Amino acid sequence: MNIGILLIAVIGGIVGIASTLYLLFSFPAIIIWKIYRKITKGIPLTK
């Protein structure tokens, strides 16, 4: 197998895993942060 294609596949896989992990942790963190601000400061969830 060509080493160039293998390298591109590995880099693409790493980038895909990194973006999936980012979304996995960022969405719940933002939702929890907005609920916290709503309870403590009365800021609307849409702001």
C-alpha positions in Angstrom: 0.0 0.0 0.0 1.2 3.5 -0.8 2.7 5.2 2.3 1.1 8.6 1.3 -2.4 7.3 1.2 -1.9 5.5 4.5 -0.6 8.7 6.1 -3.6 10.7 4.8 -5.9 8.0 6.2 -4.3 8.1 9.6 -4.3 11.9 9.8 -8.0 12.0 8.7 -8.9 9.4 11.3 -7.2 11.4 14.1 -8.9 14.6 13.0 -12.3 12.8 12.9 -11.8 11.4 16.4 -10.7 14.8 17.8 -13.7 16.6 16.4 -16.1 14.0 17.7 -14.5 14.2 21.2 -14.8 18.0 21.1 -18.5 17.9 20.3 -19.1 15.1 22.8 -17.8 17.3 25.7 -18.7 20.9 24.5 -22.4 20.5 23.9 -23.2 19.2 27.4 -20.9 21.7 28.9 -22.6 24.6 27.2 -26.1 23.3 28.2 -25.1 22.9 31.8 -23.5 26.4 31.8 -26.7 28.0 30.4 -28.8 26.2 33.0 -26.5 27.4 35.7 -26.7 31.0 34.5 -30.5 30.8 34.3 -30.7 29.5 37.9 -28.1 31.8 39.5 -28.5 35.1 37.5 -31.8 34.8 35.7 -30.3 35.1 32.2 -32.5 33.6 29.5 -31.3 30.4 27.9 -31.3 31.9 24.5 -28.9 34.7 25.3 
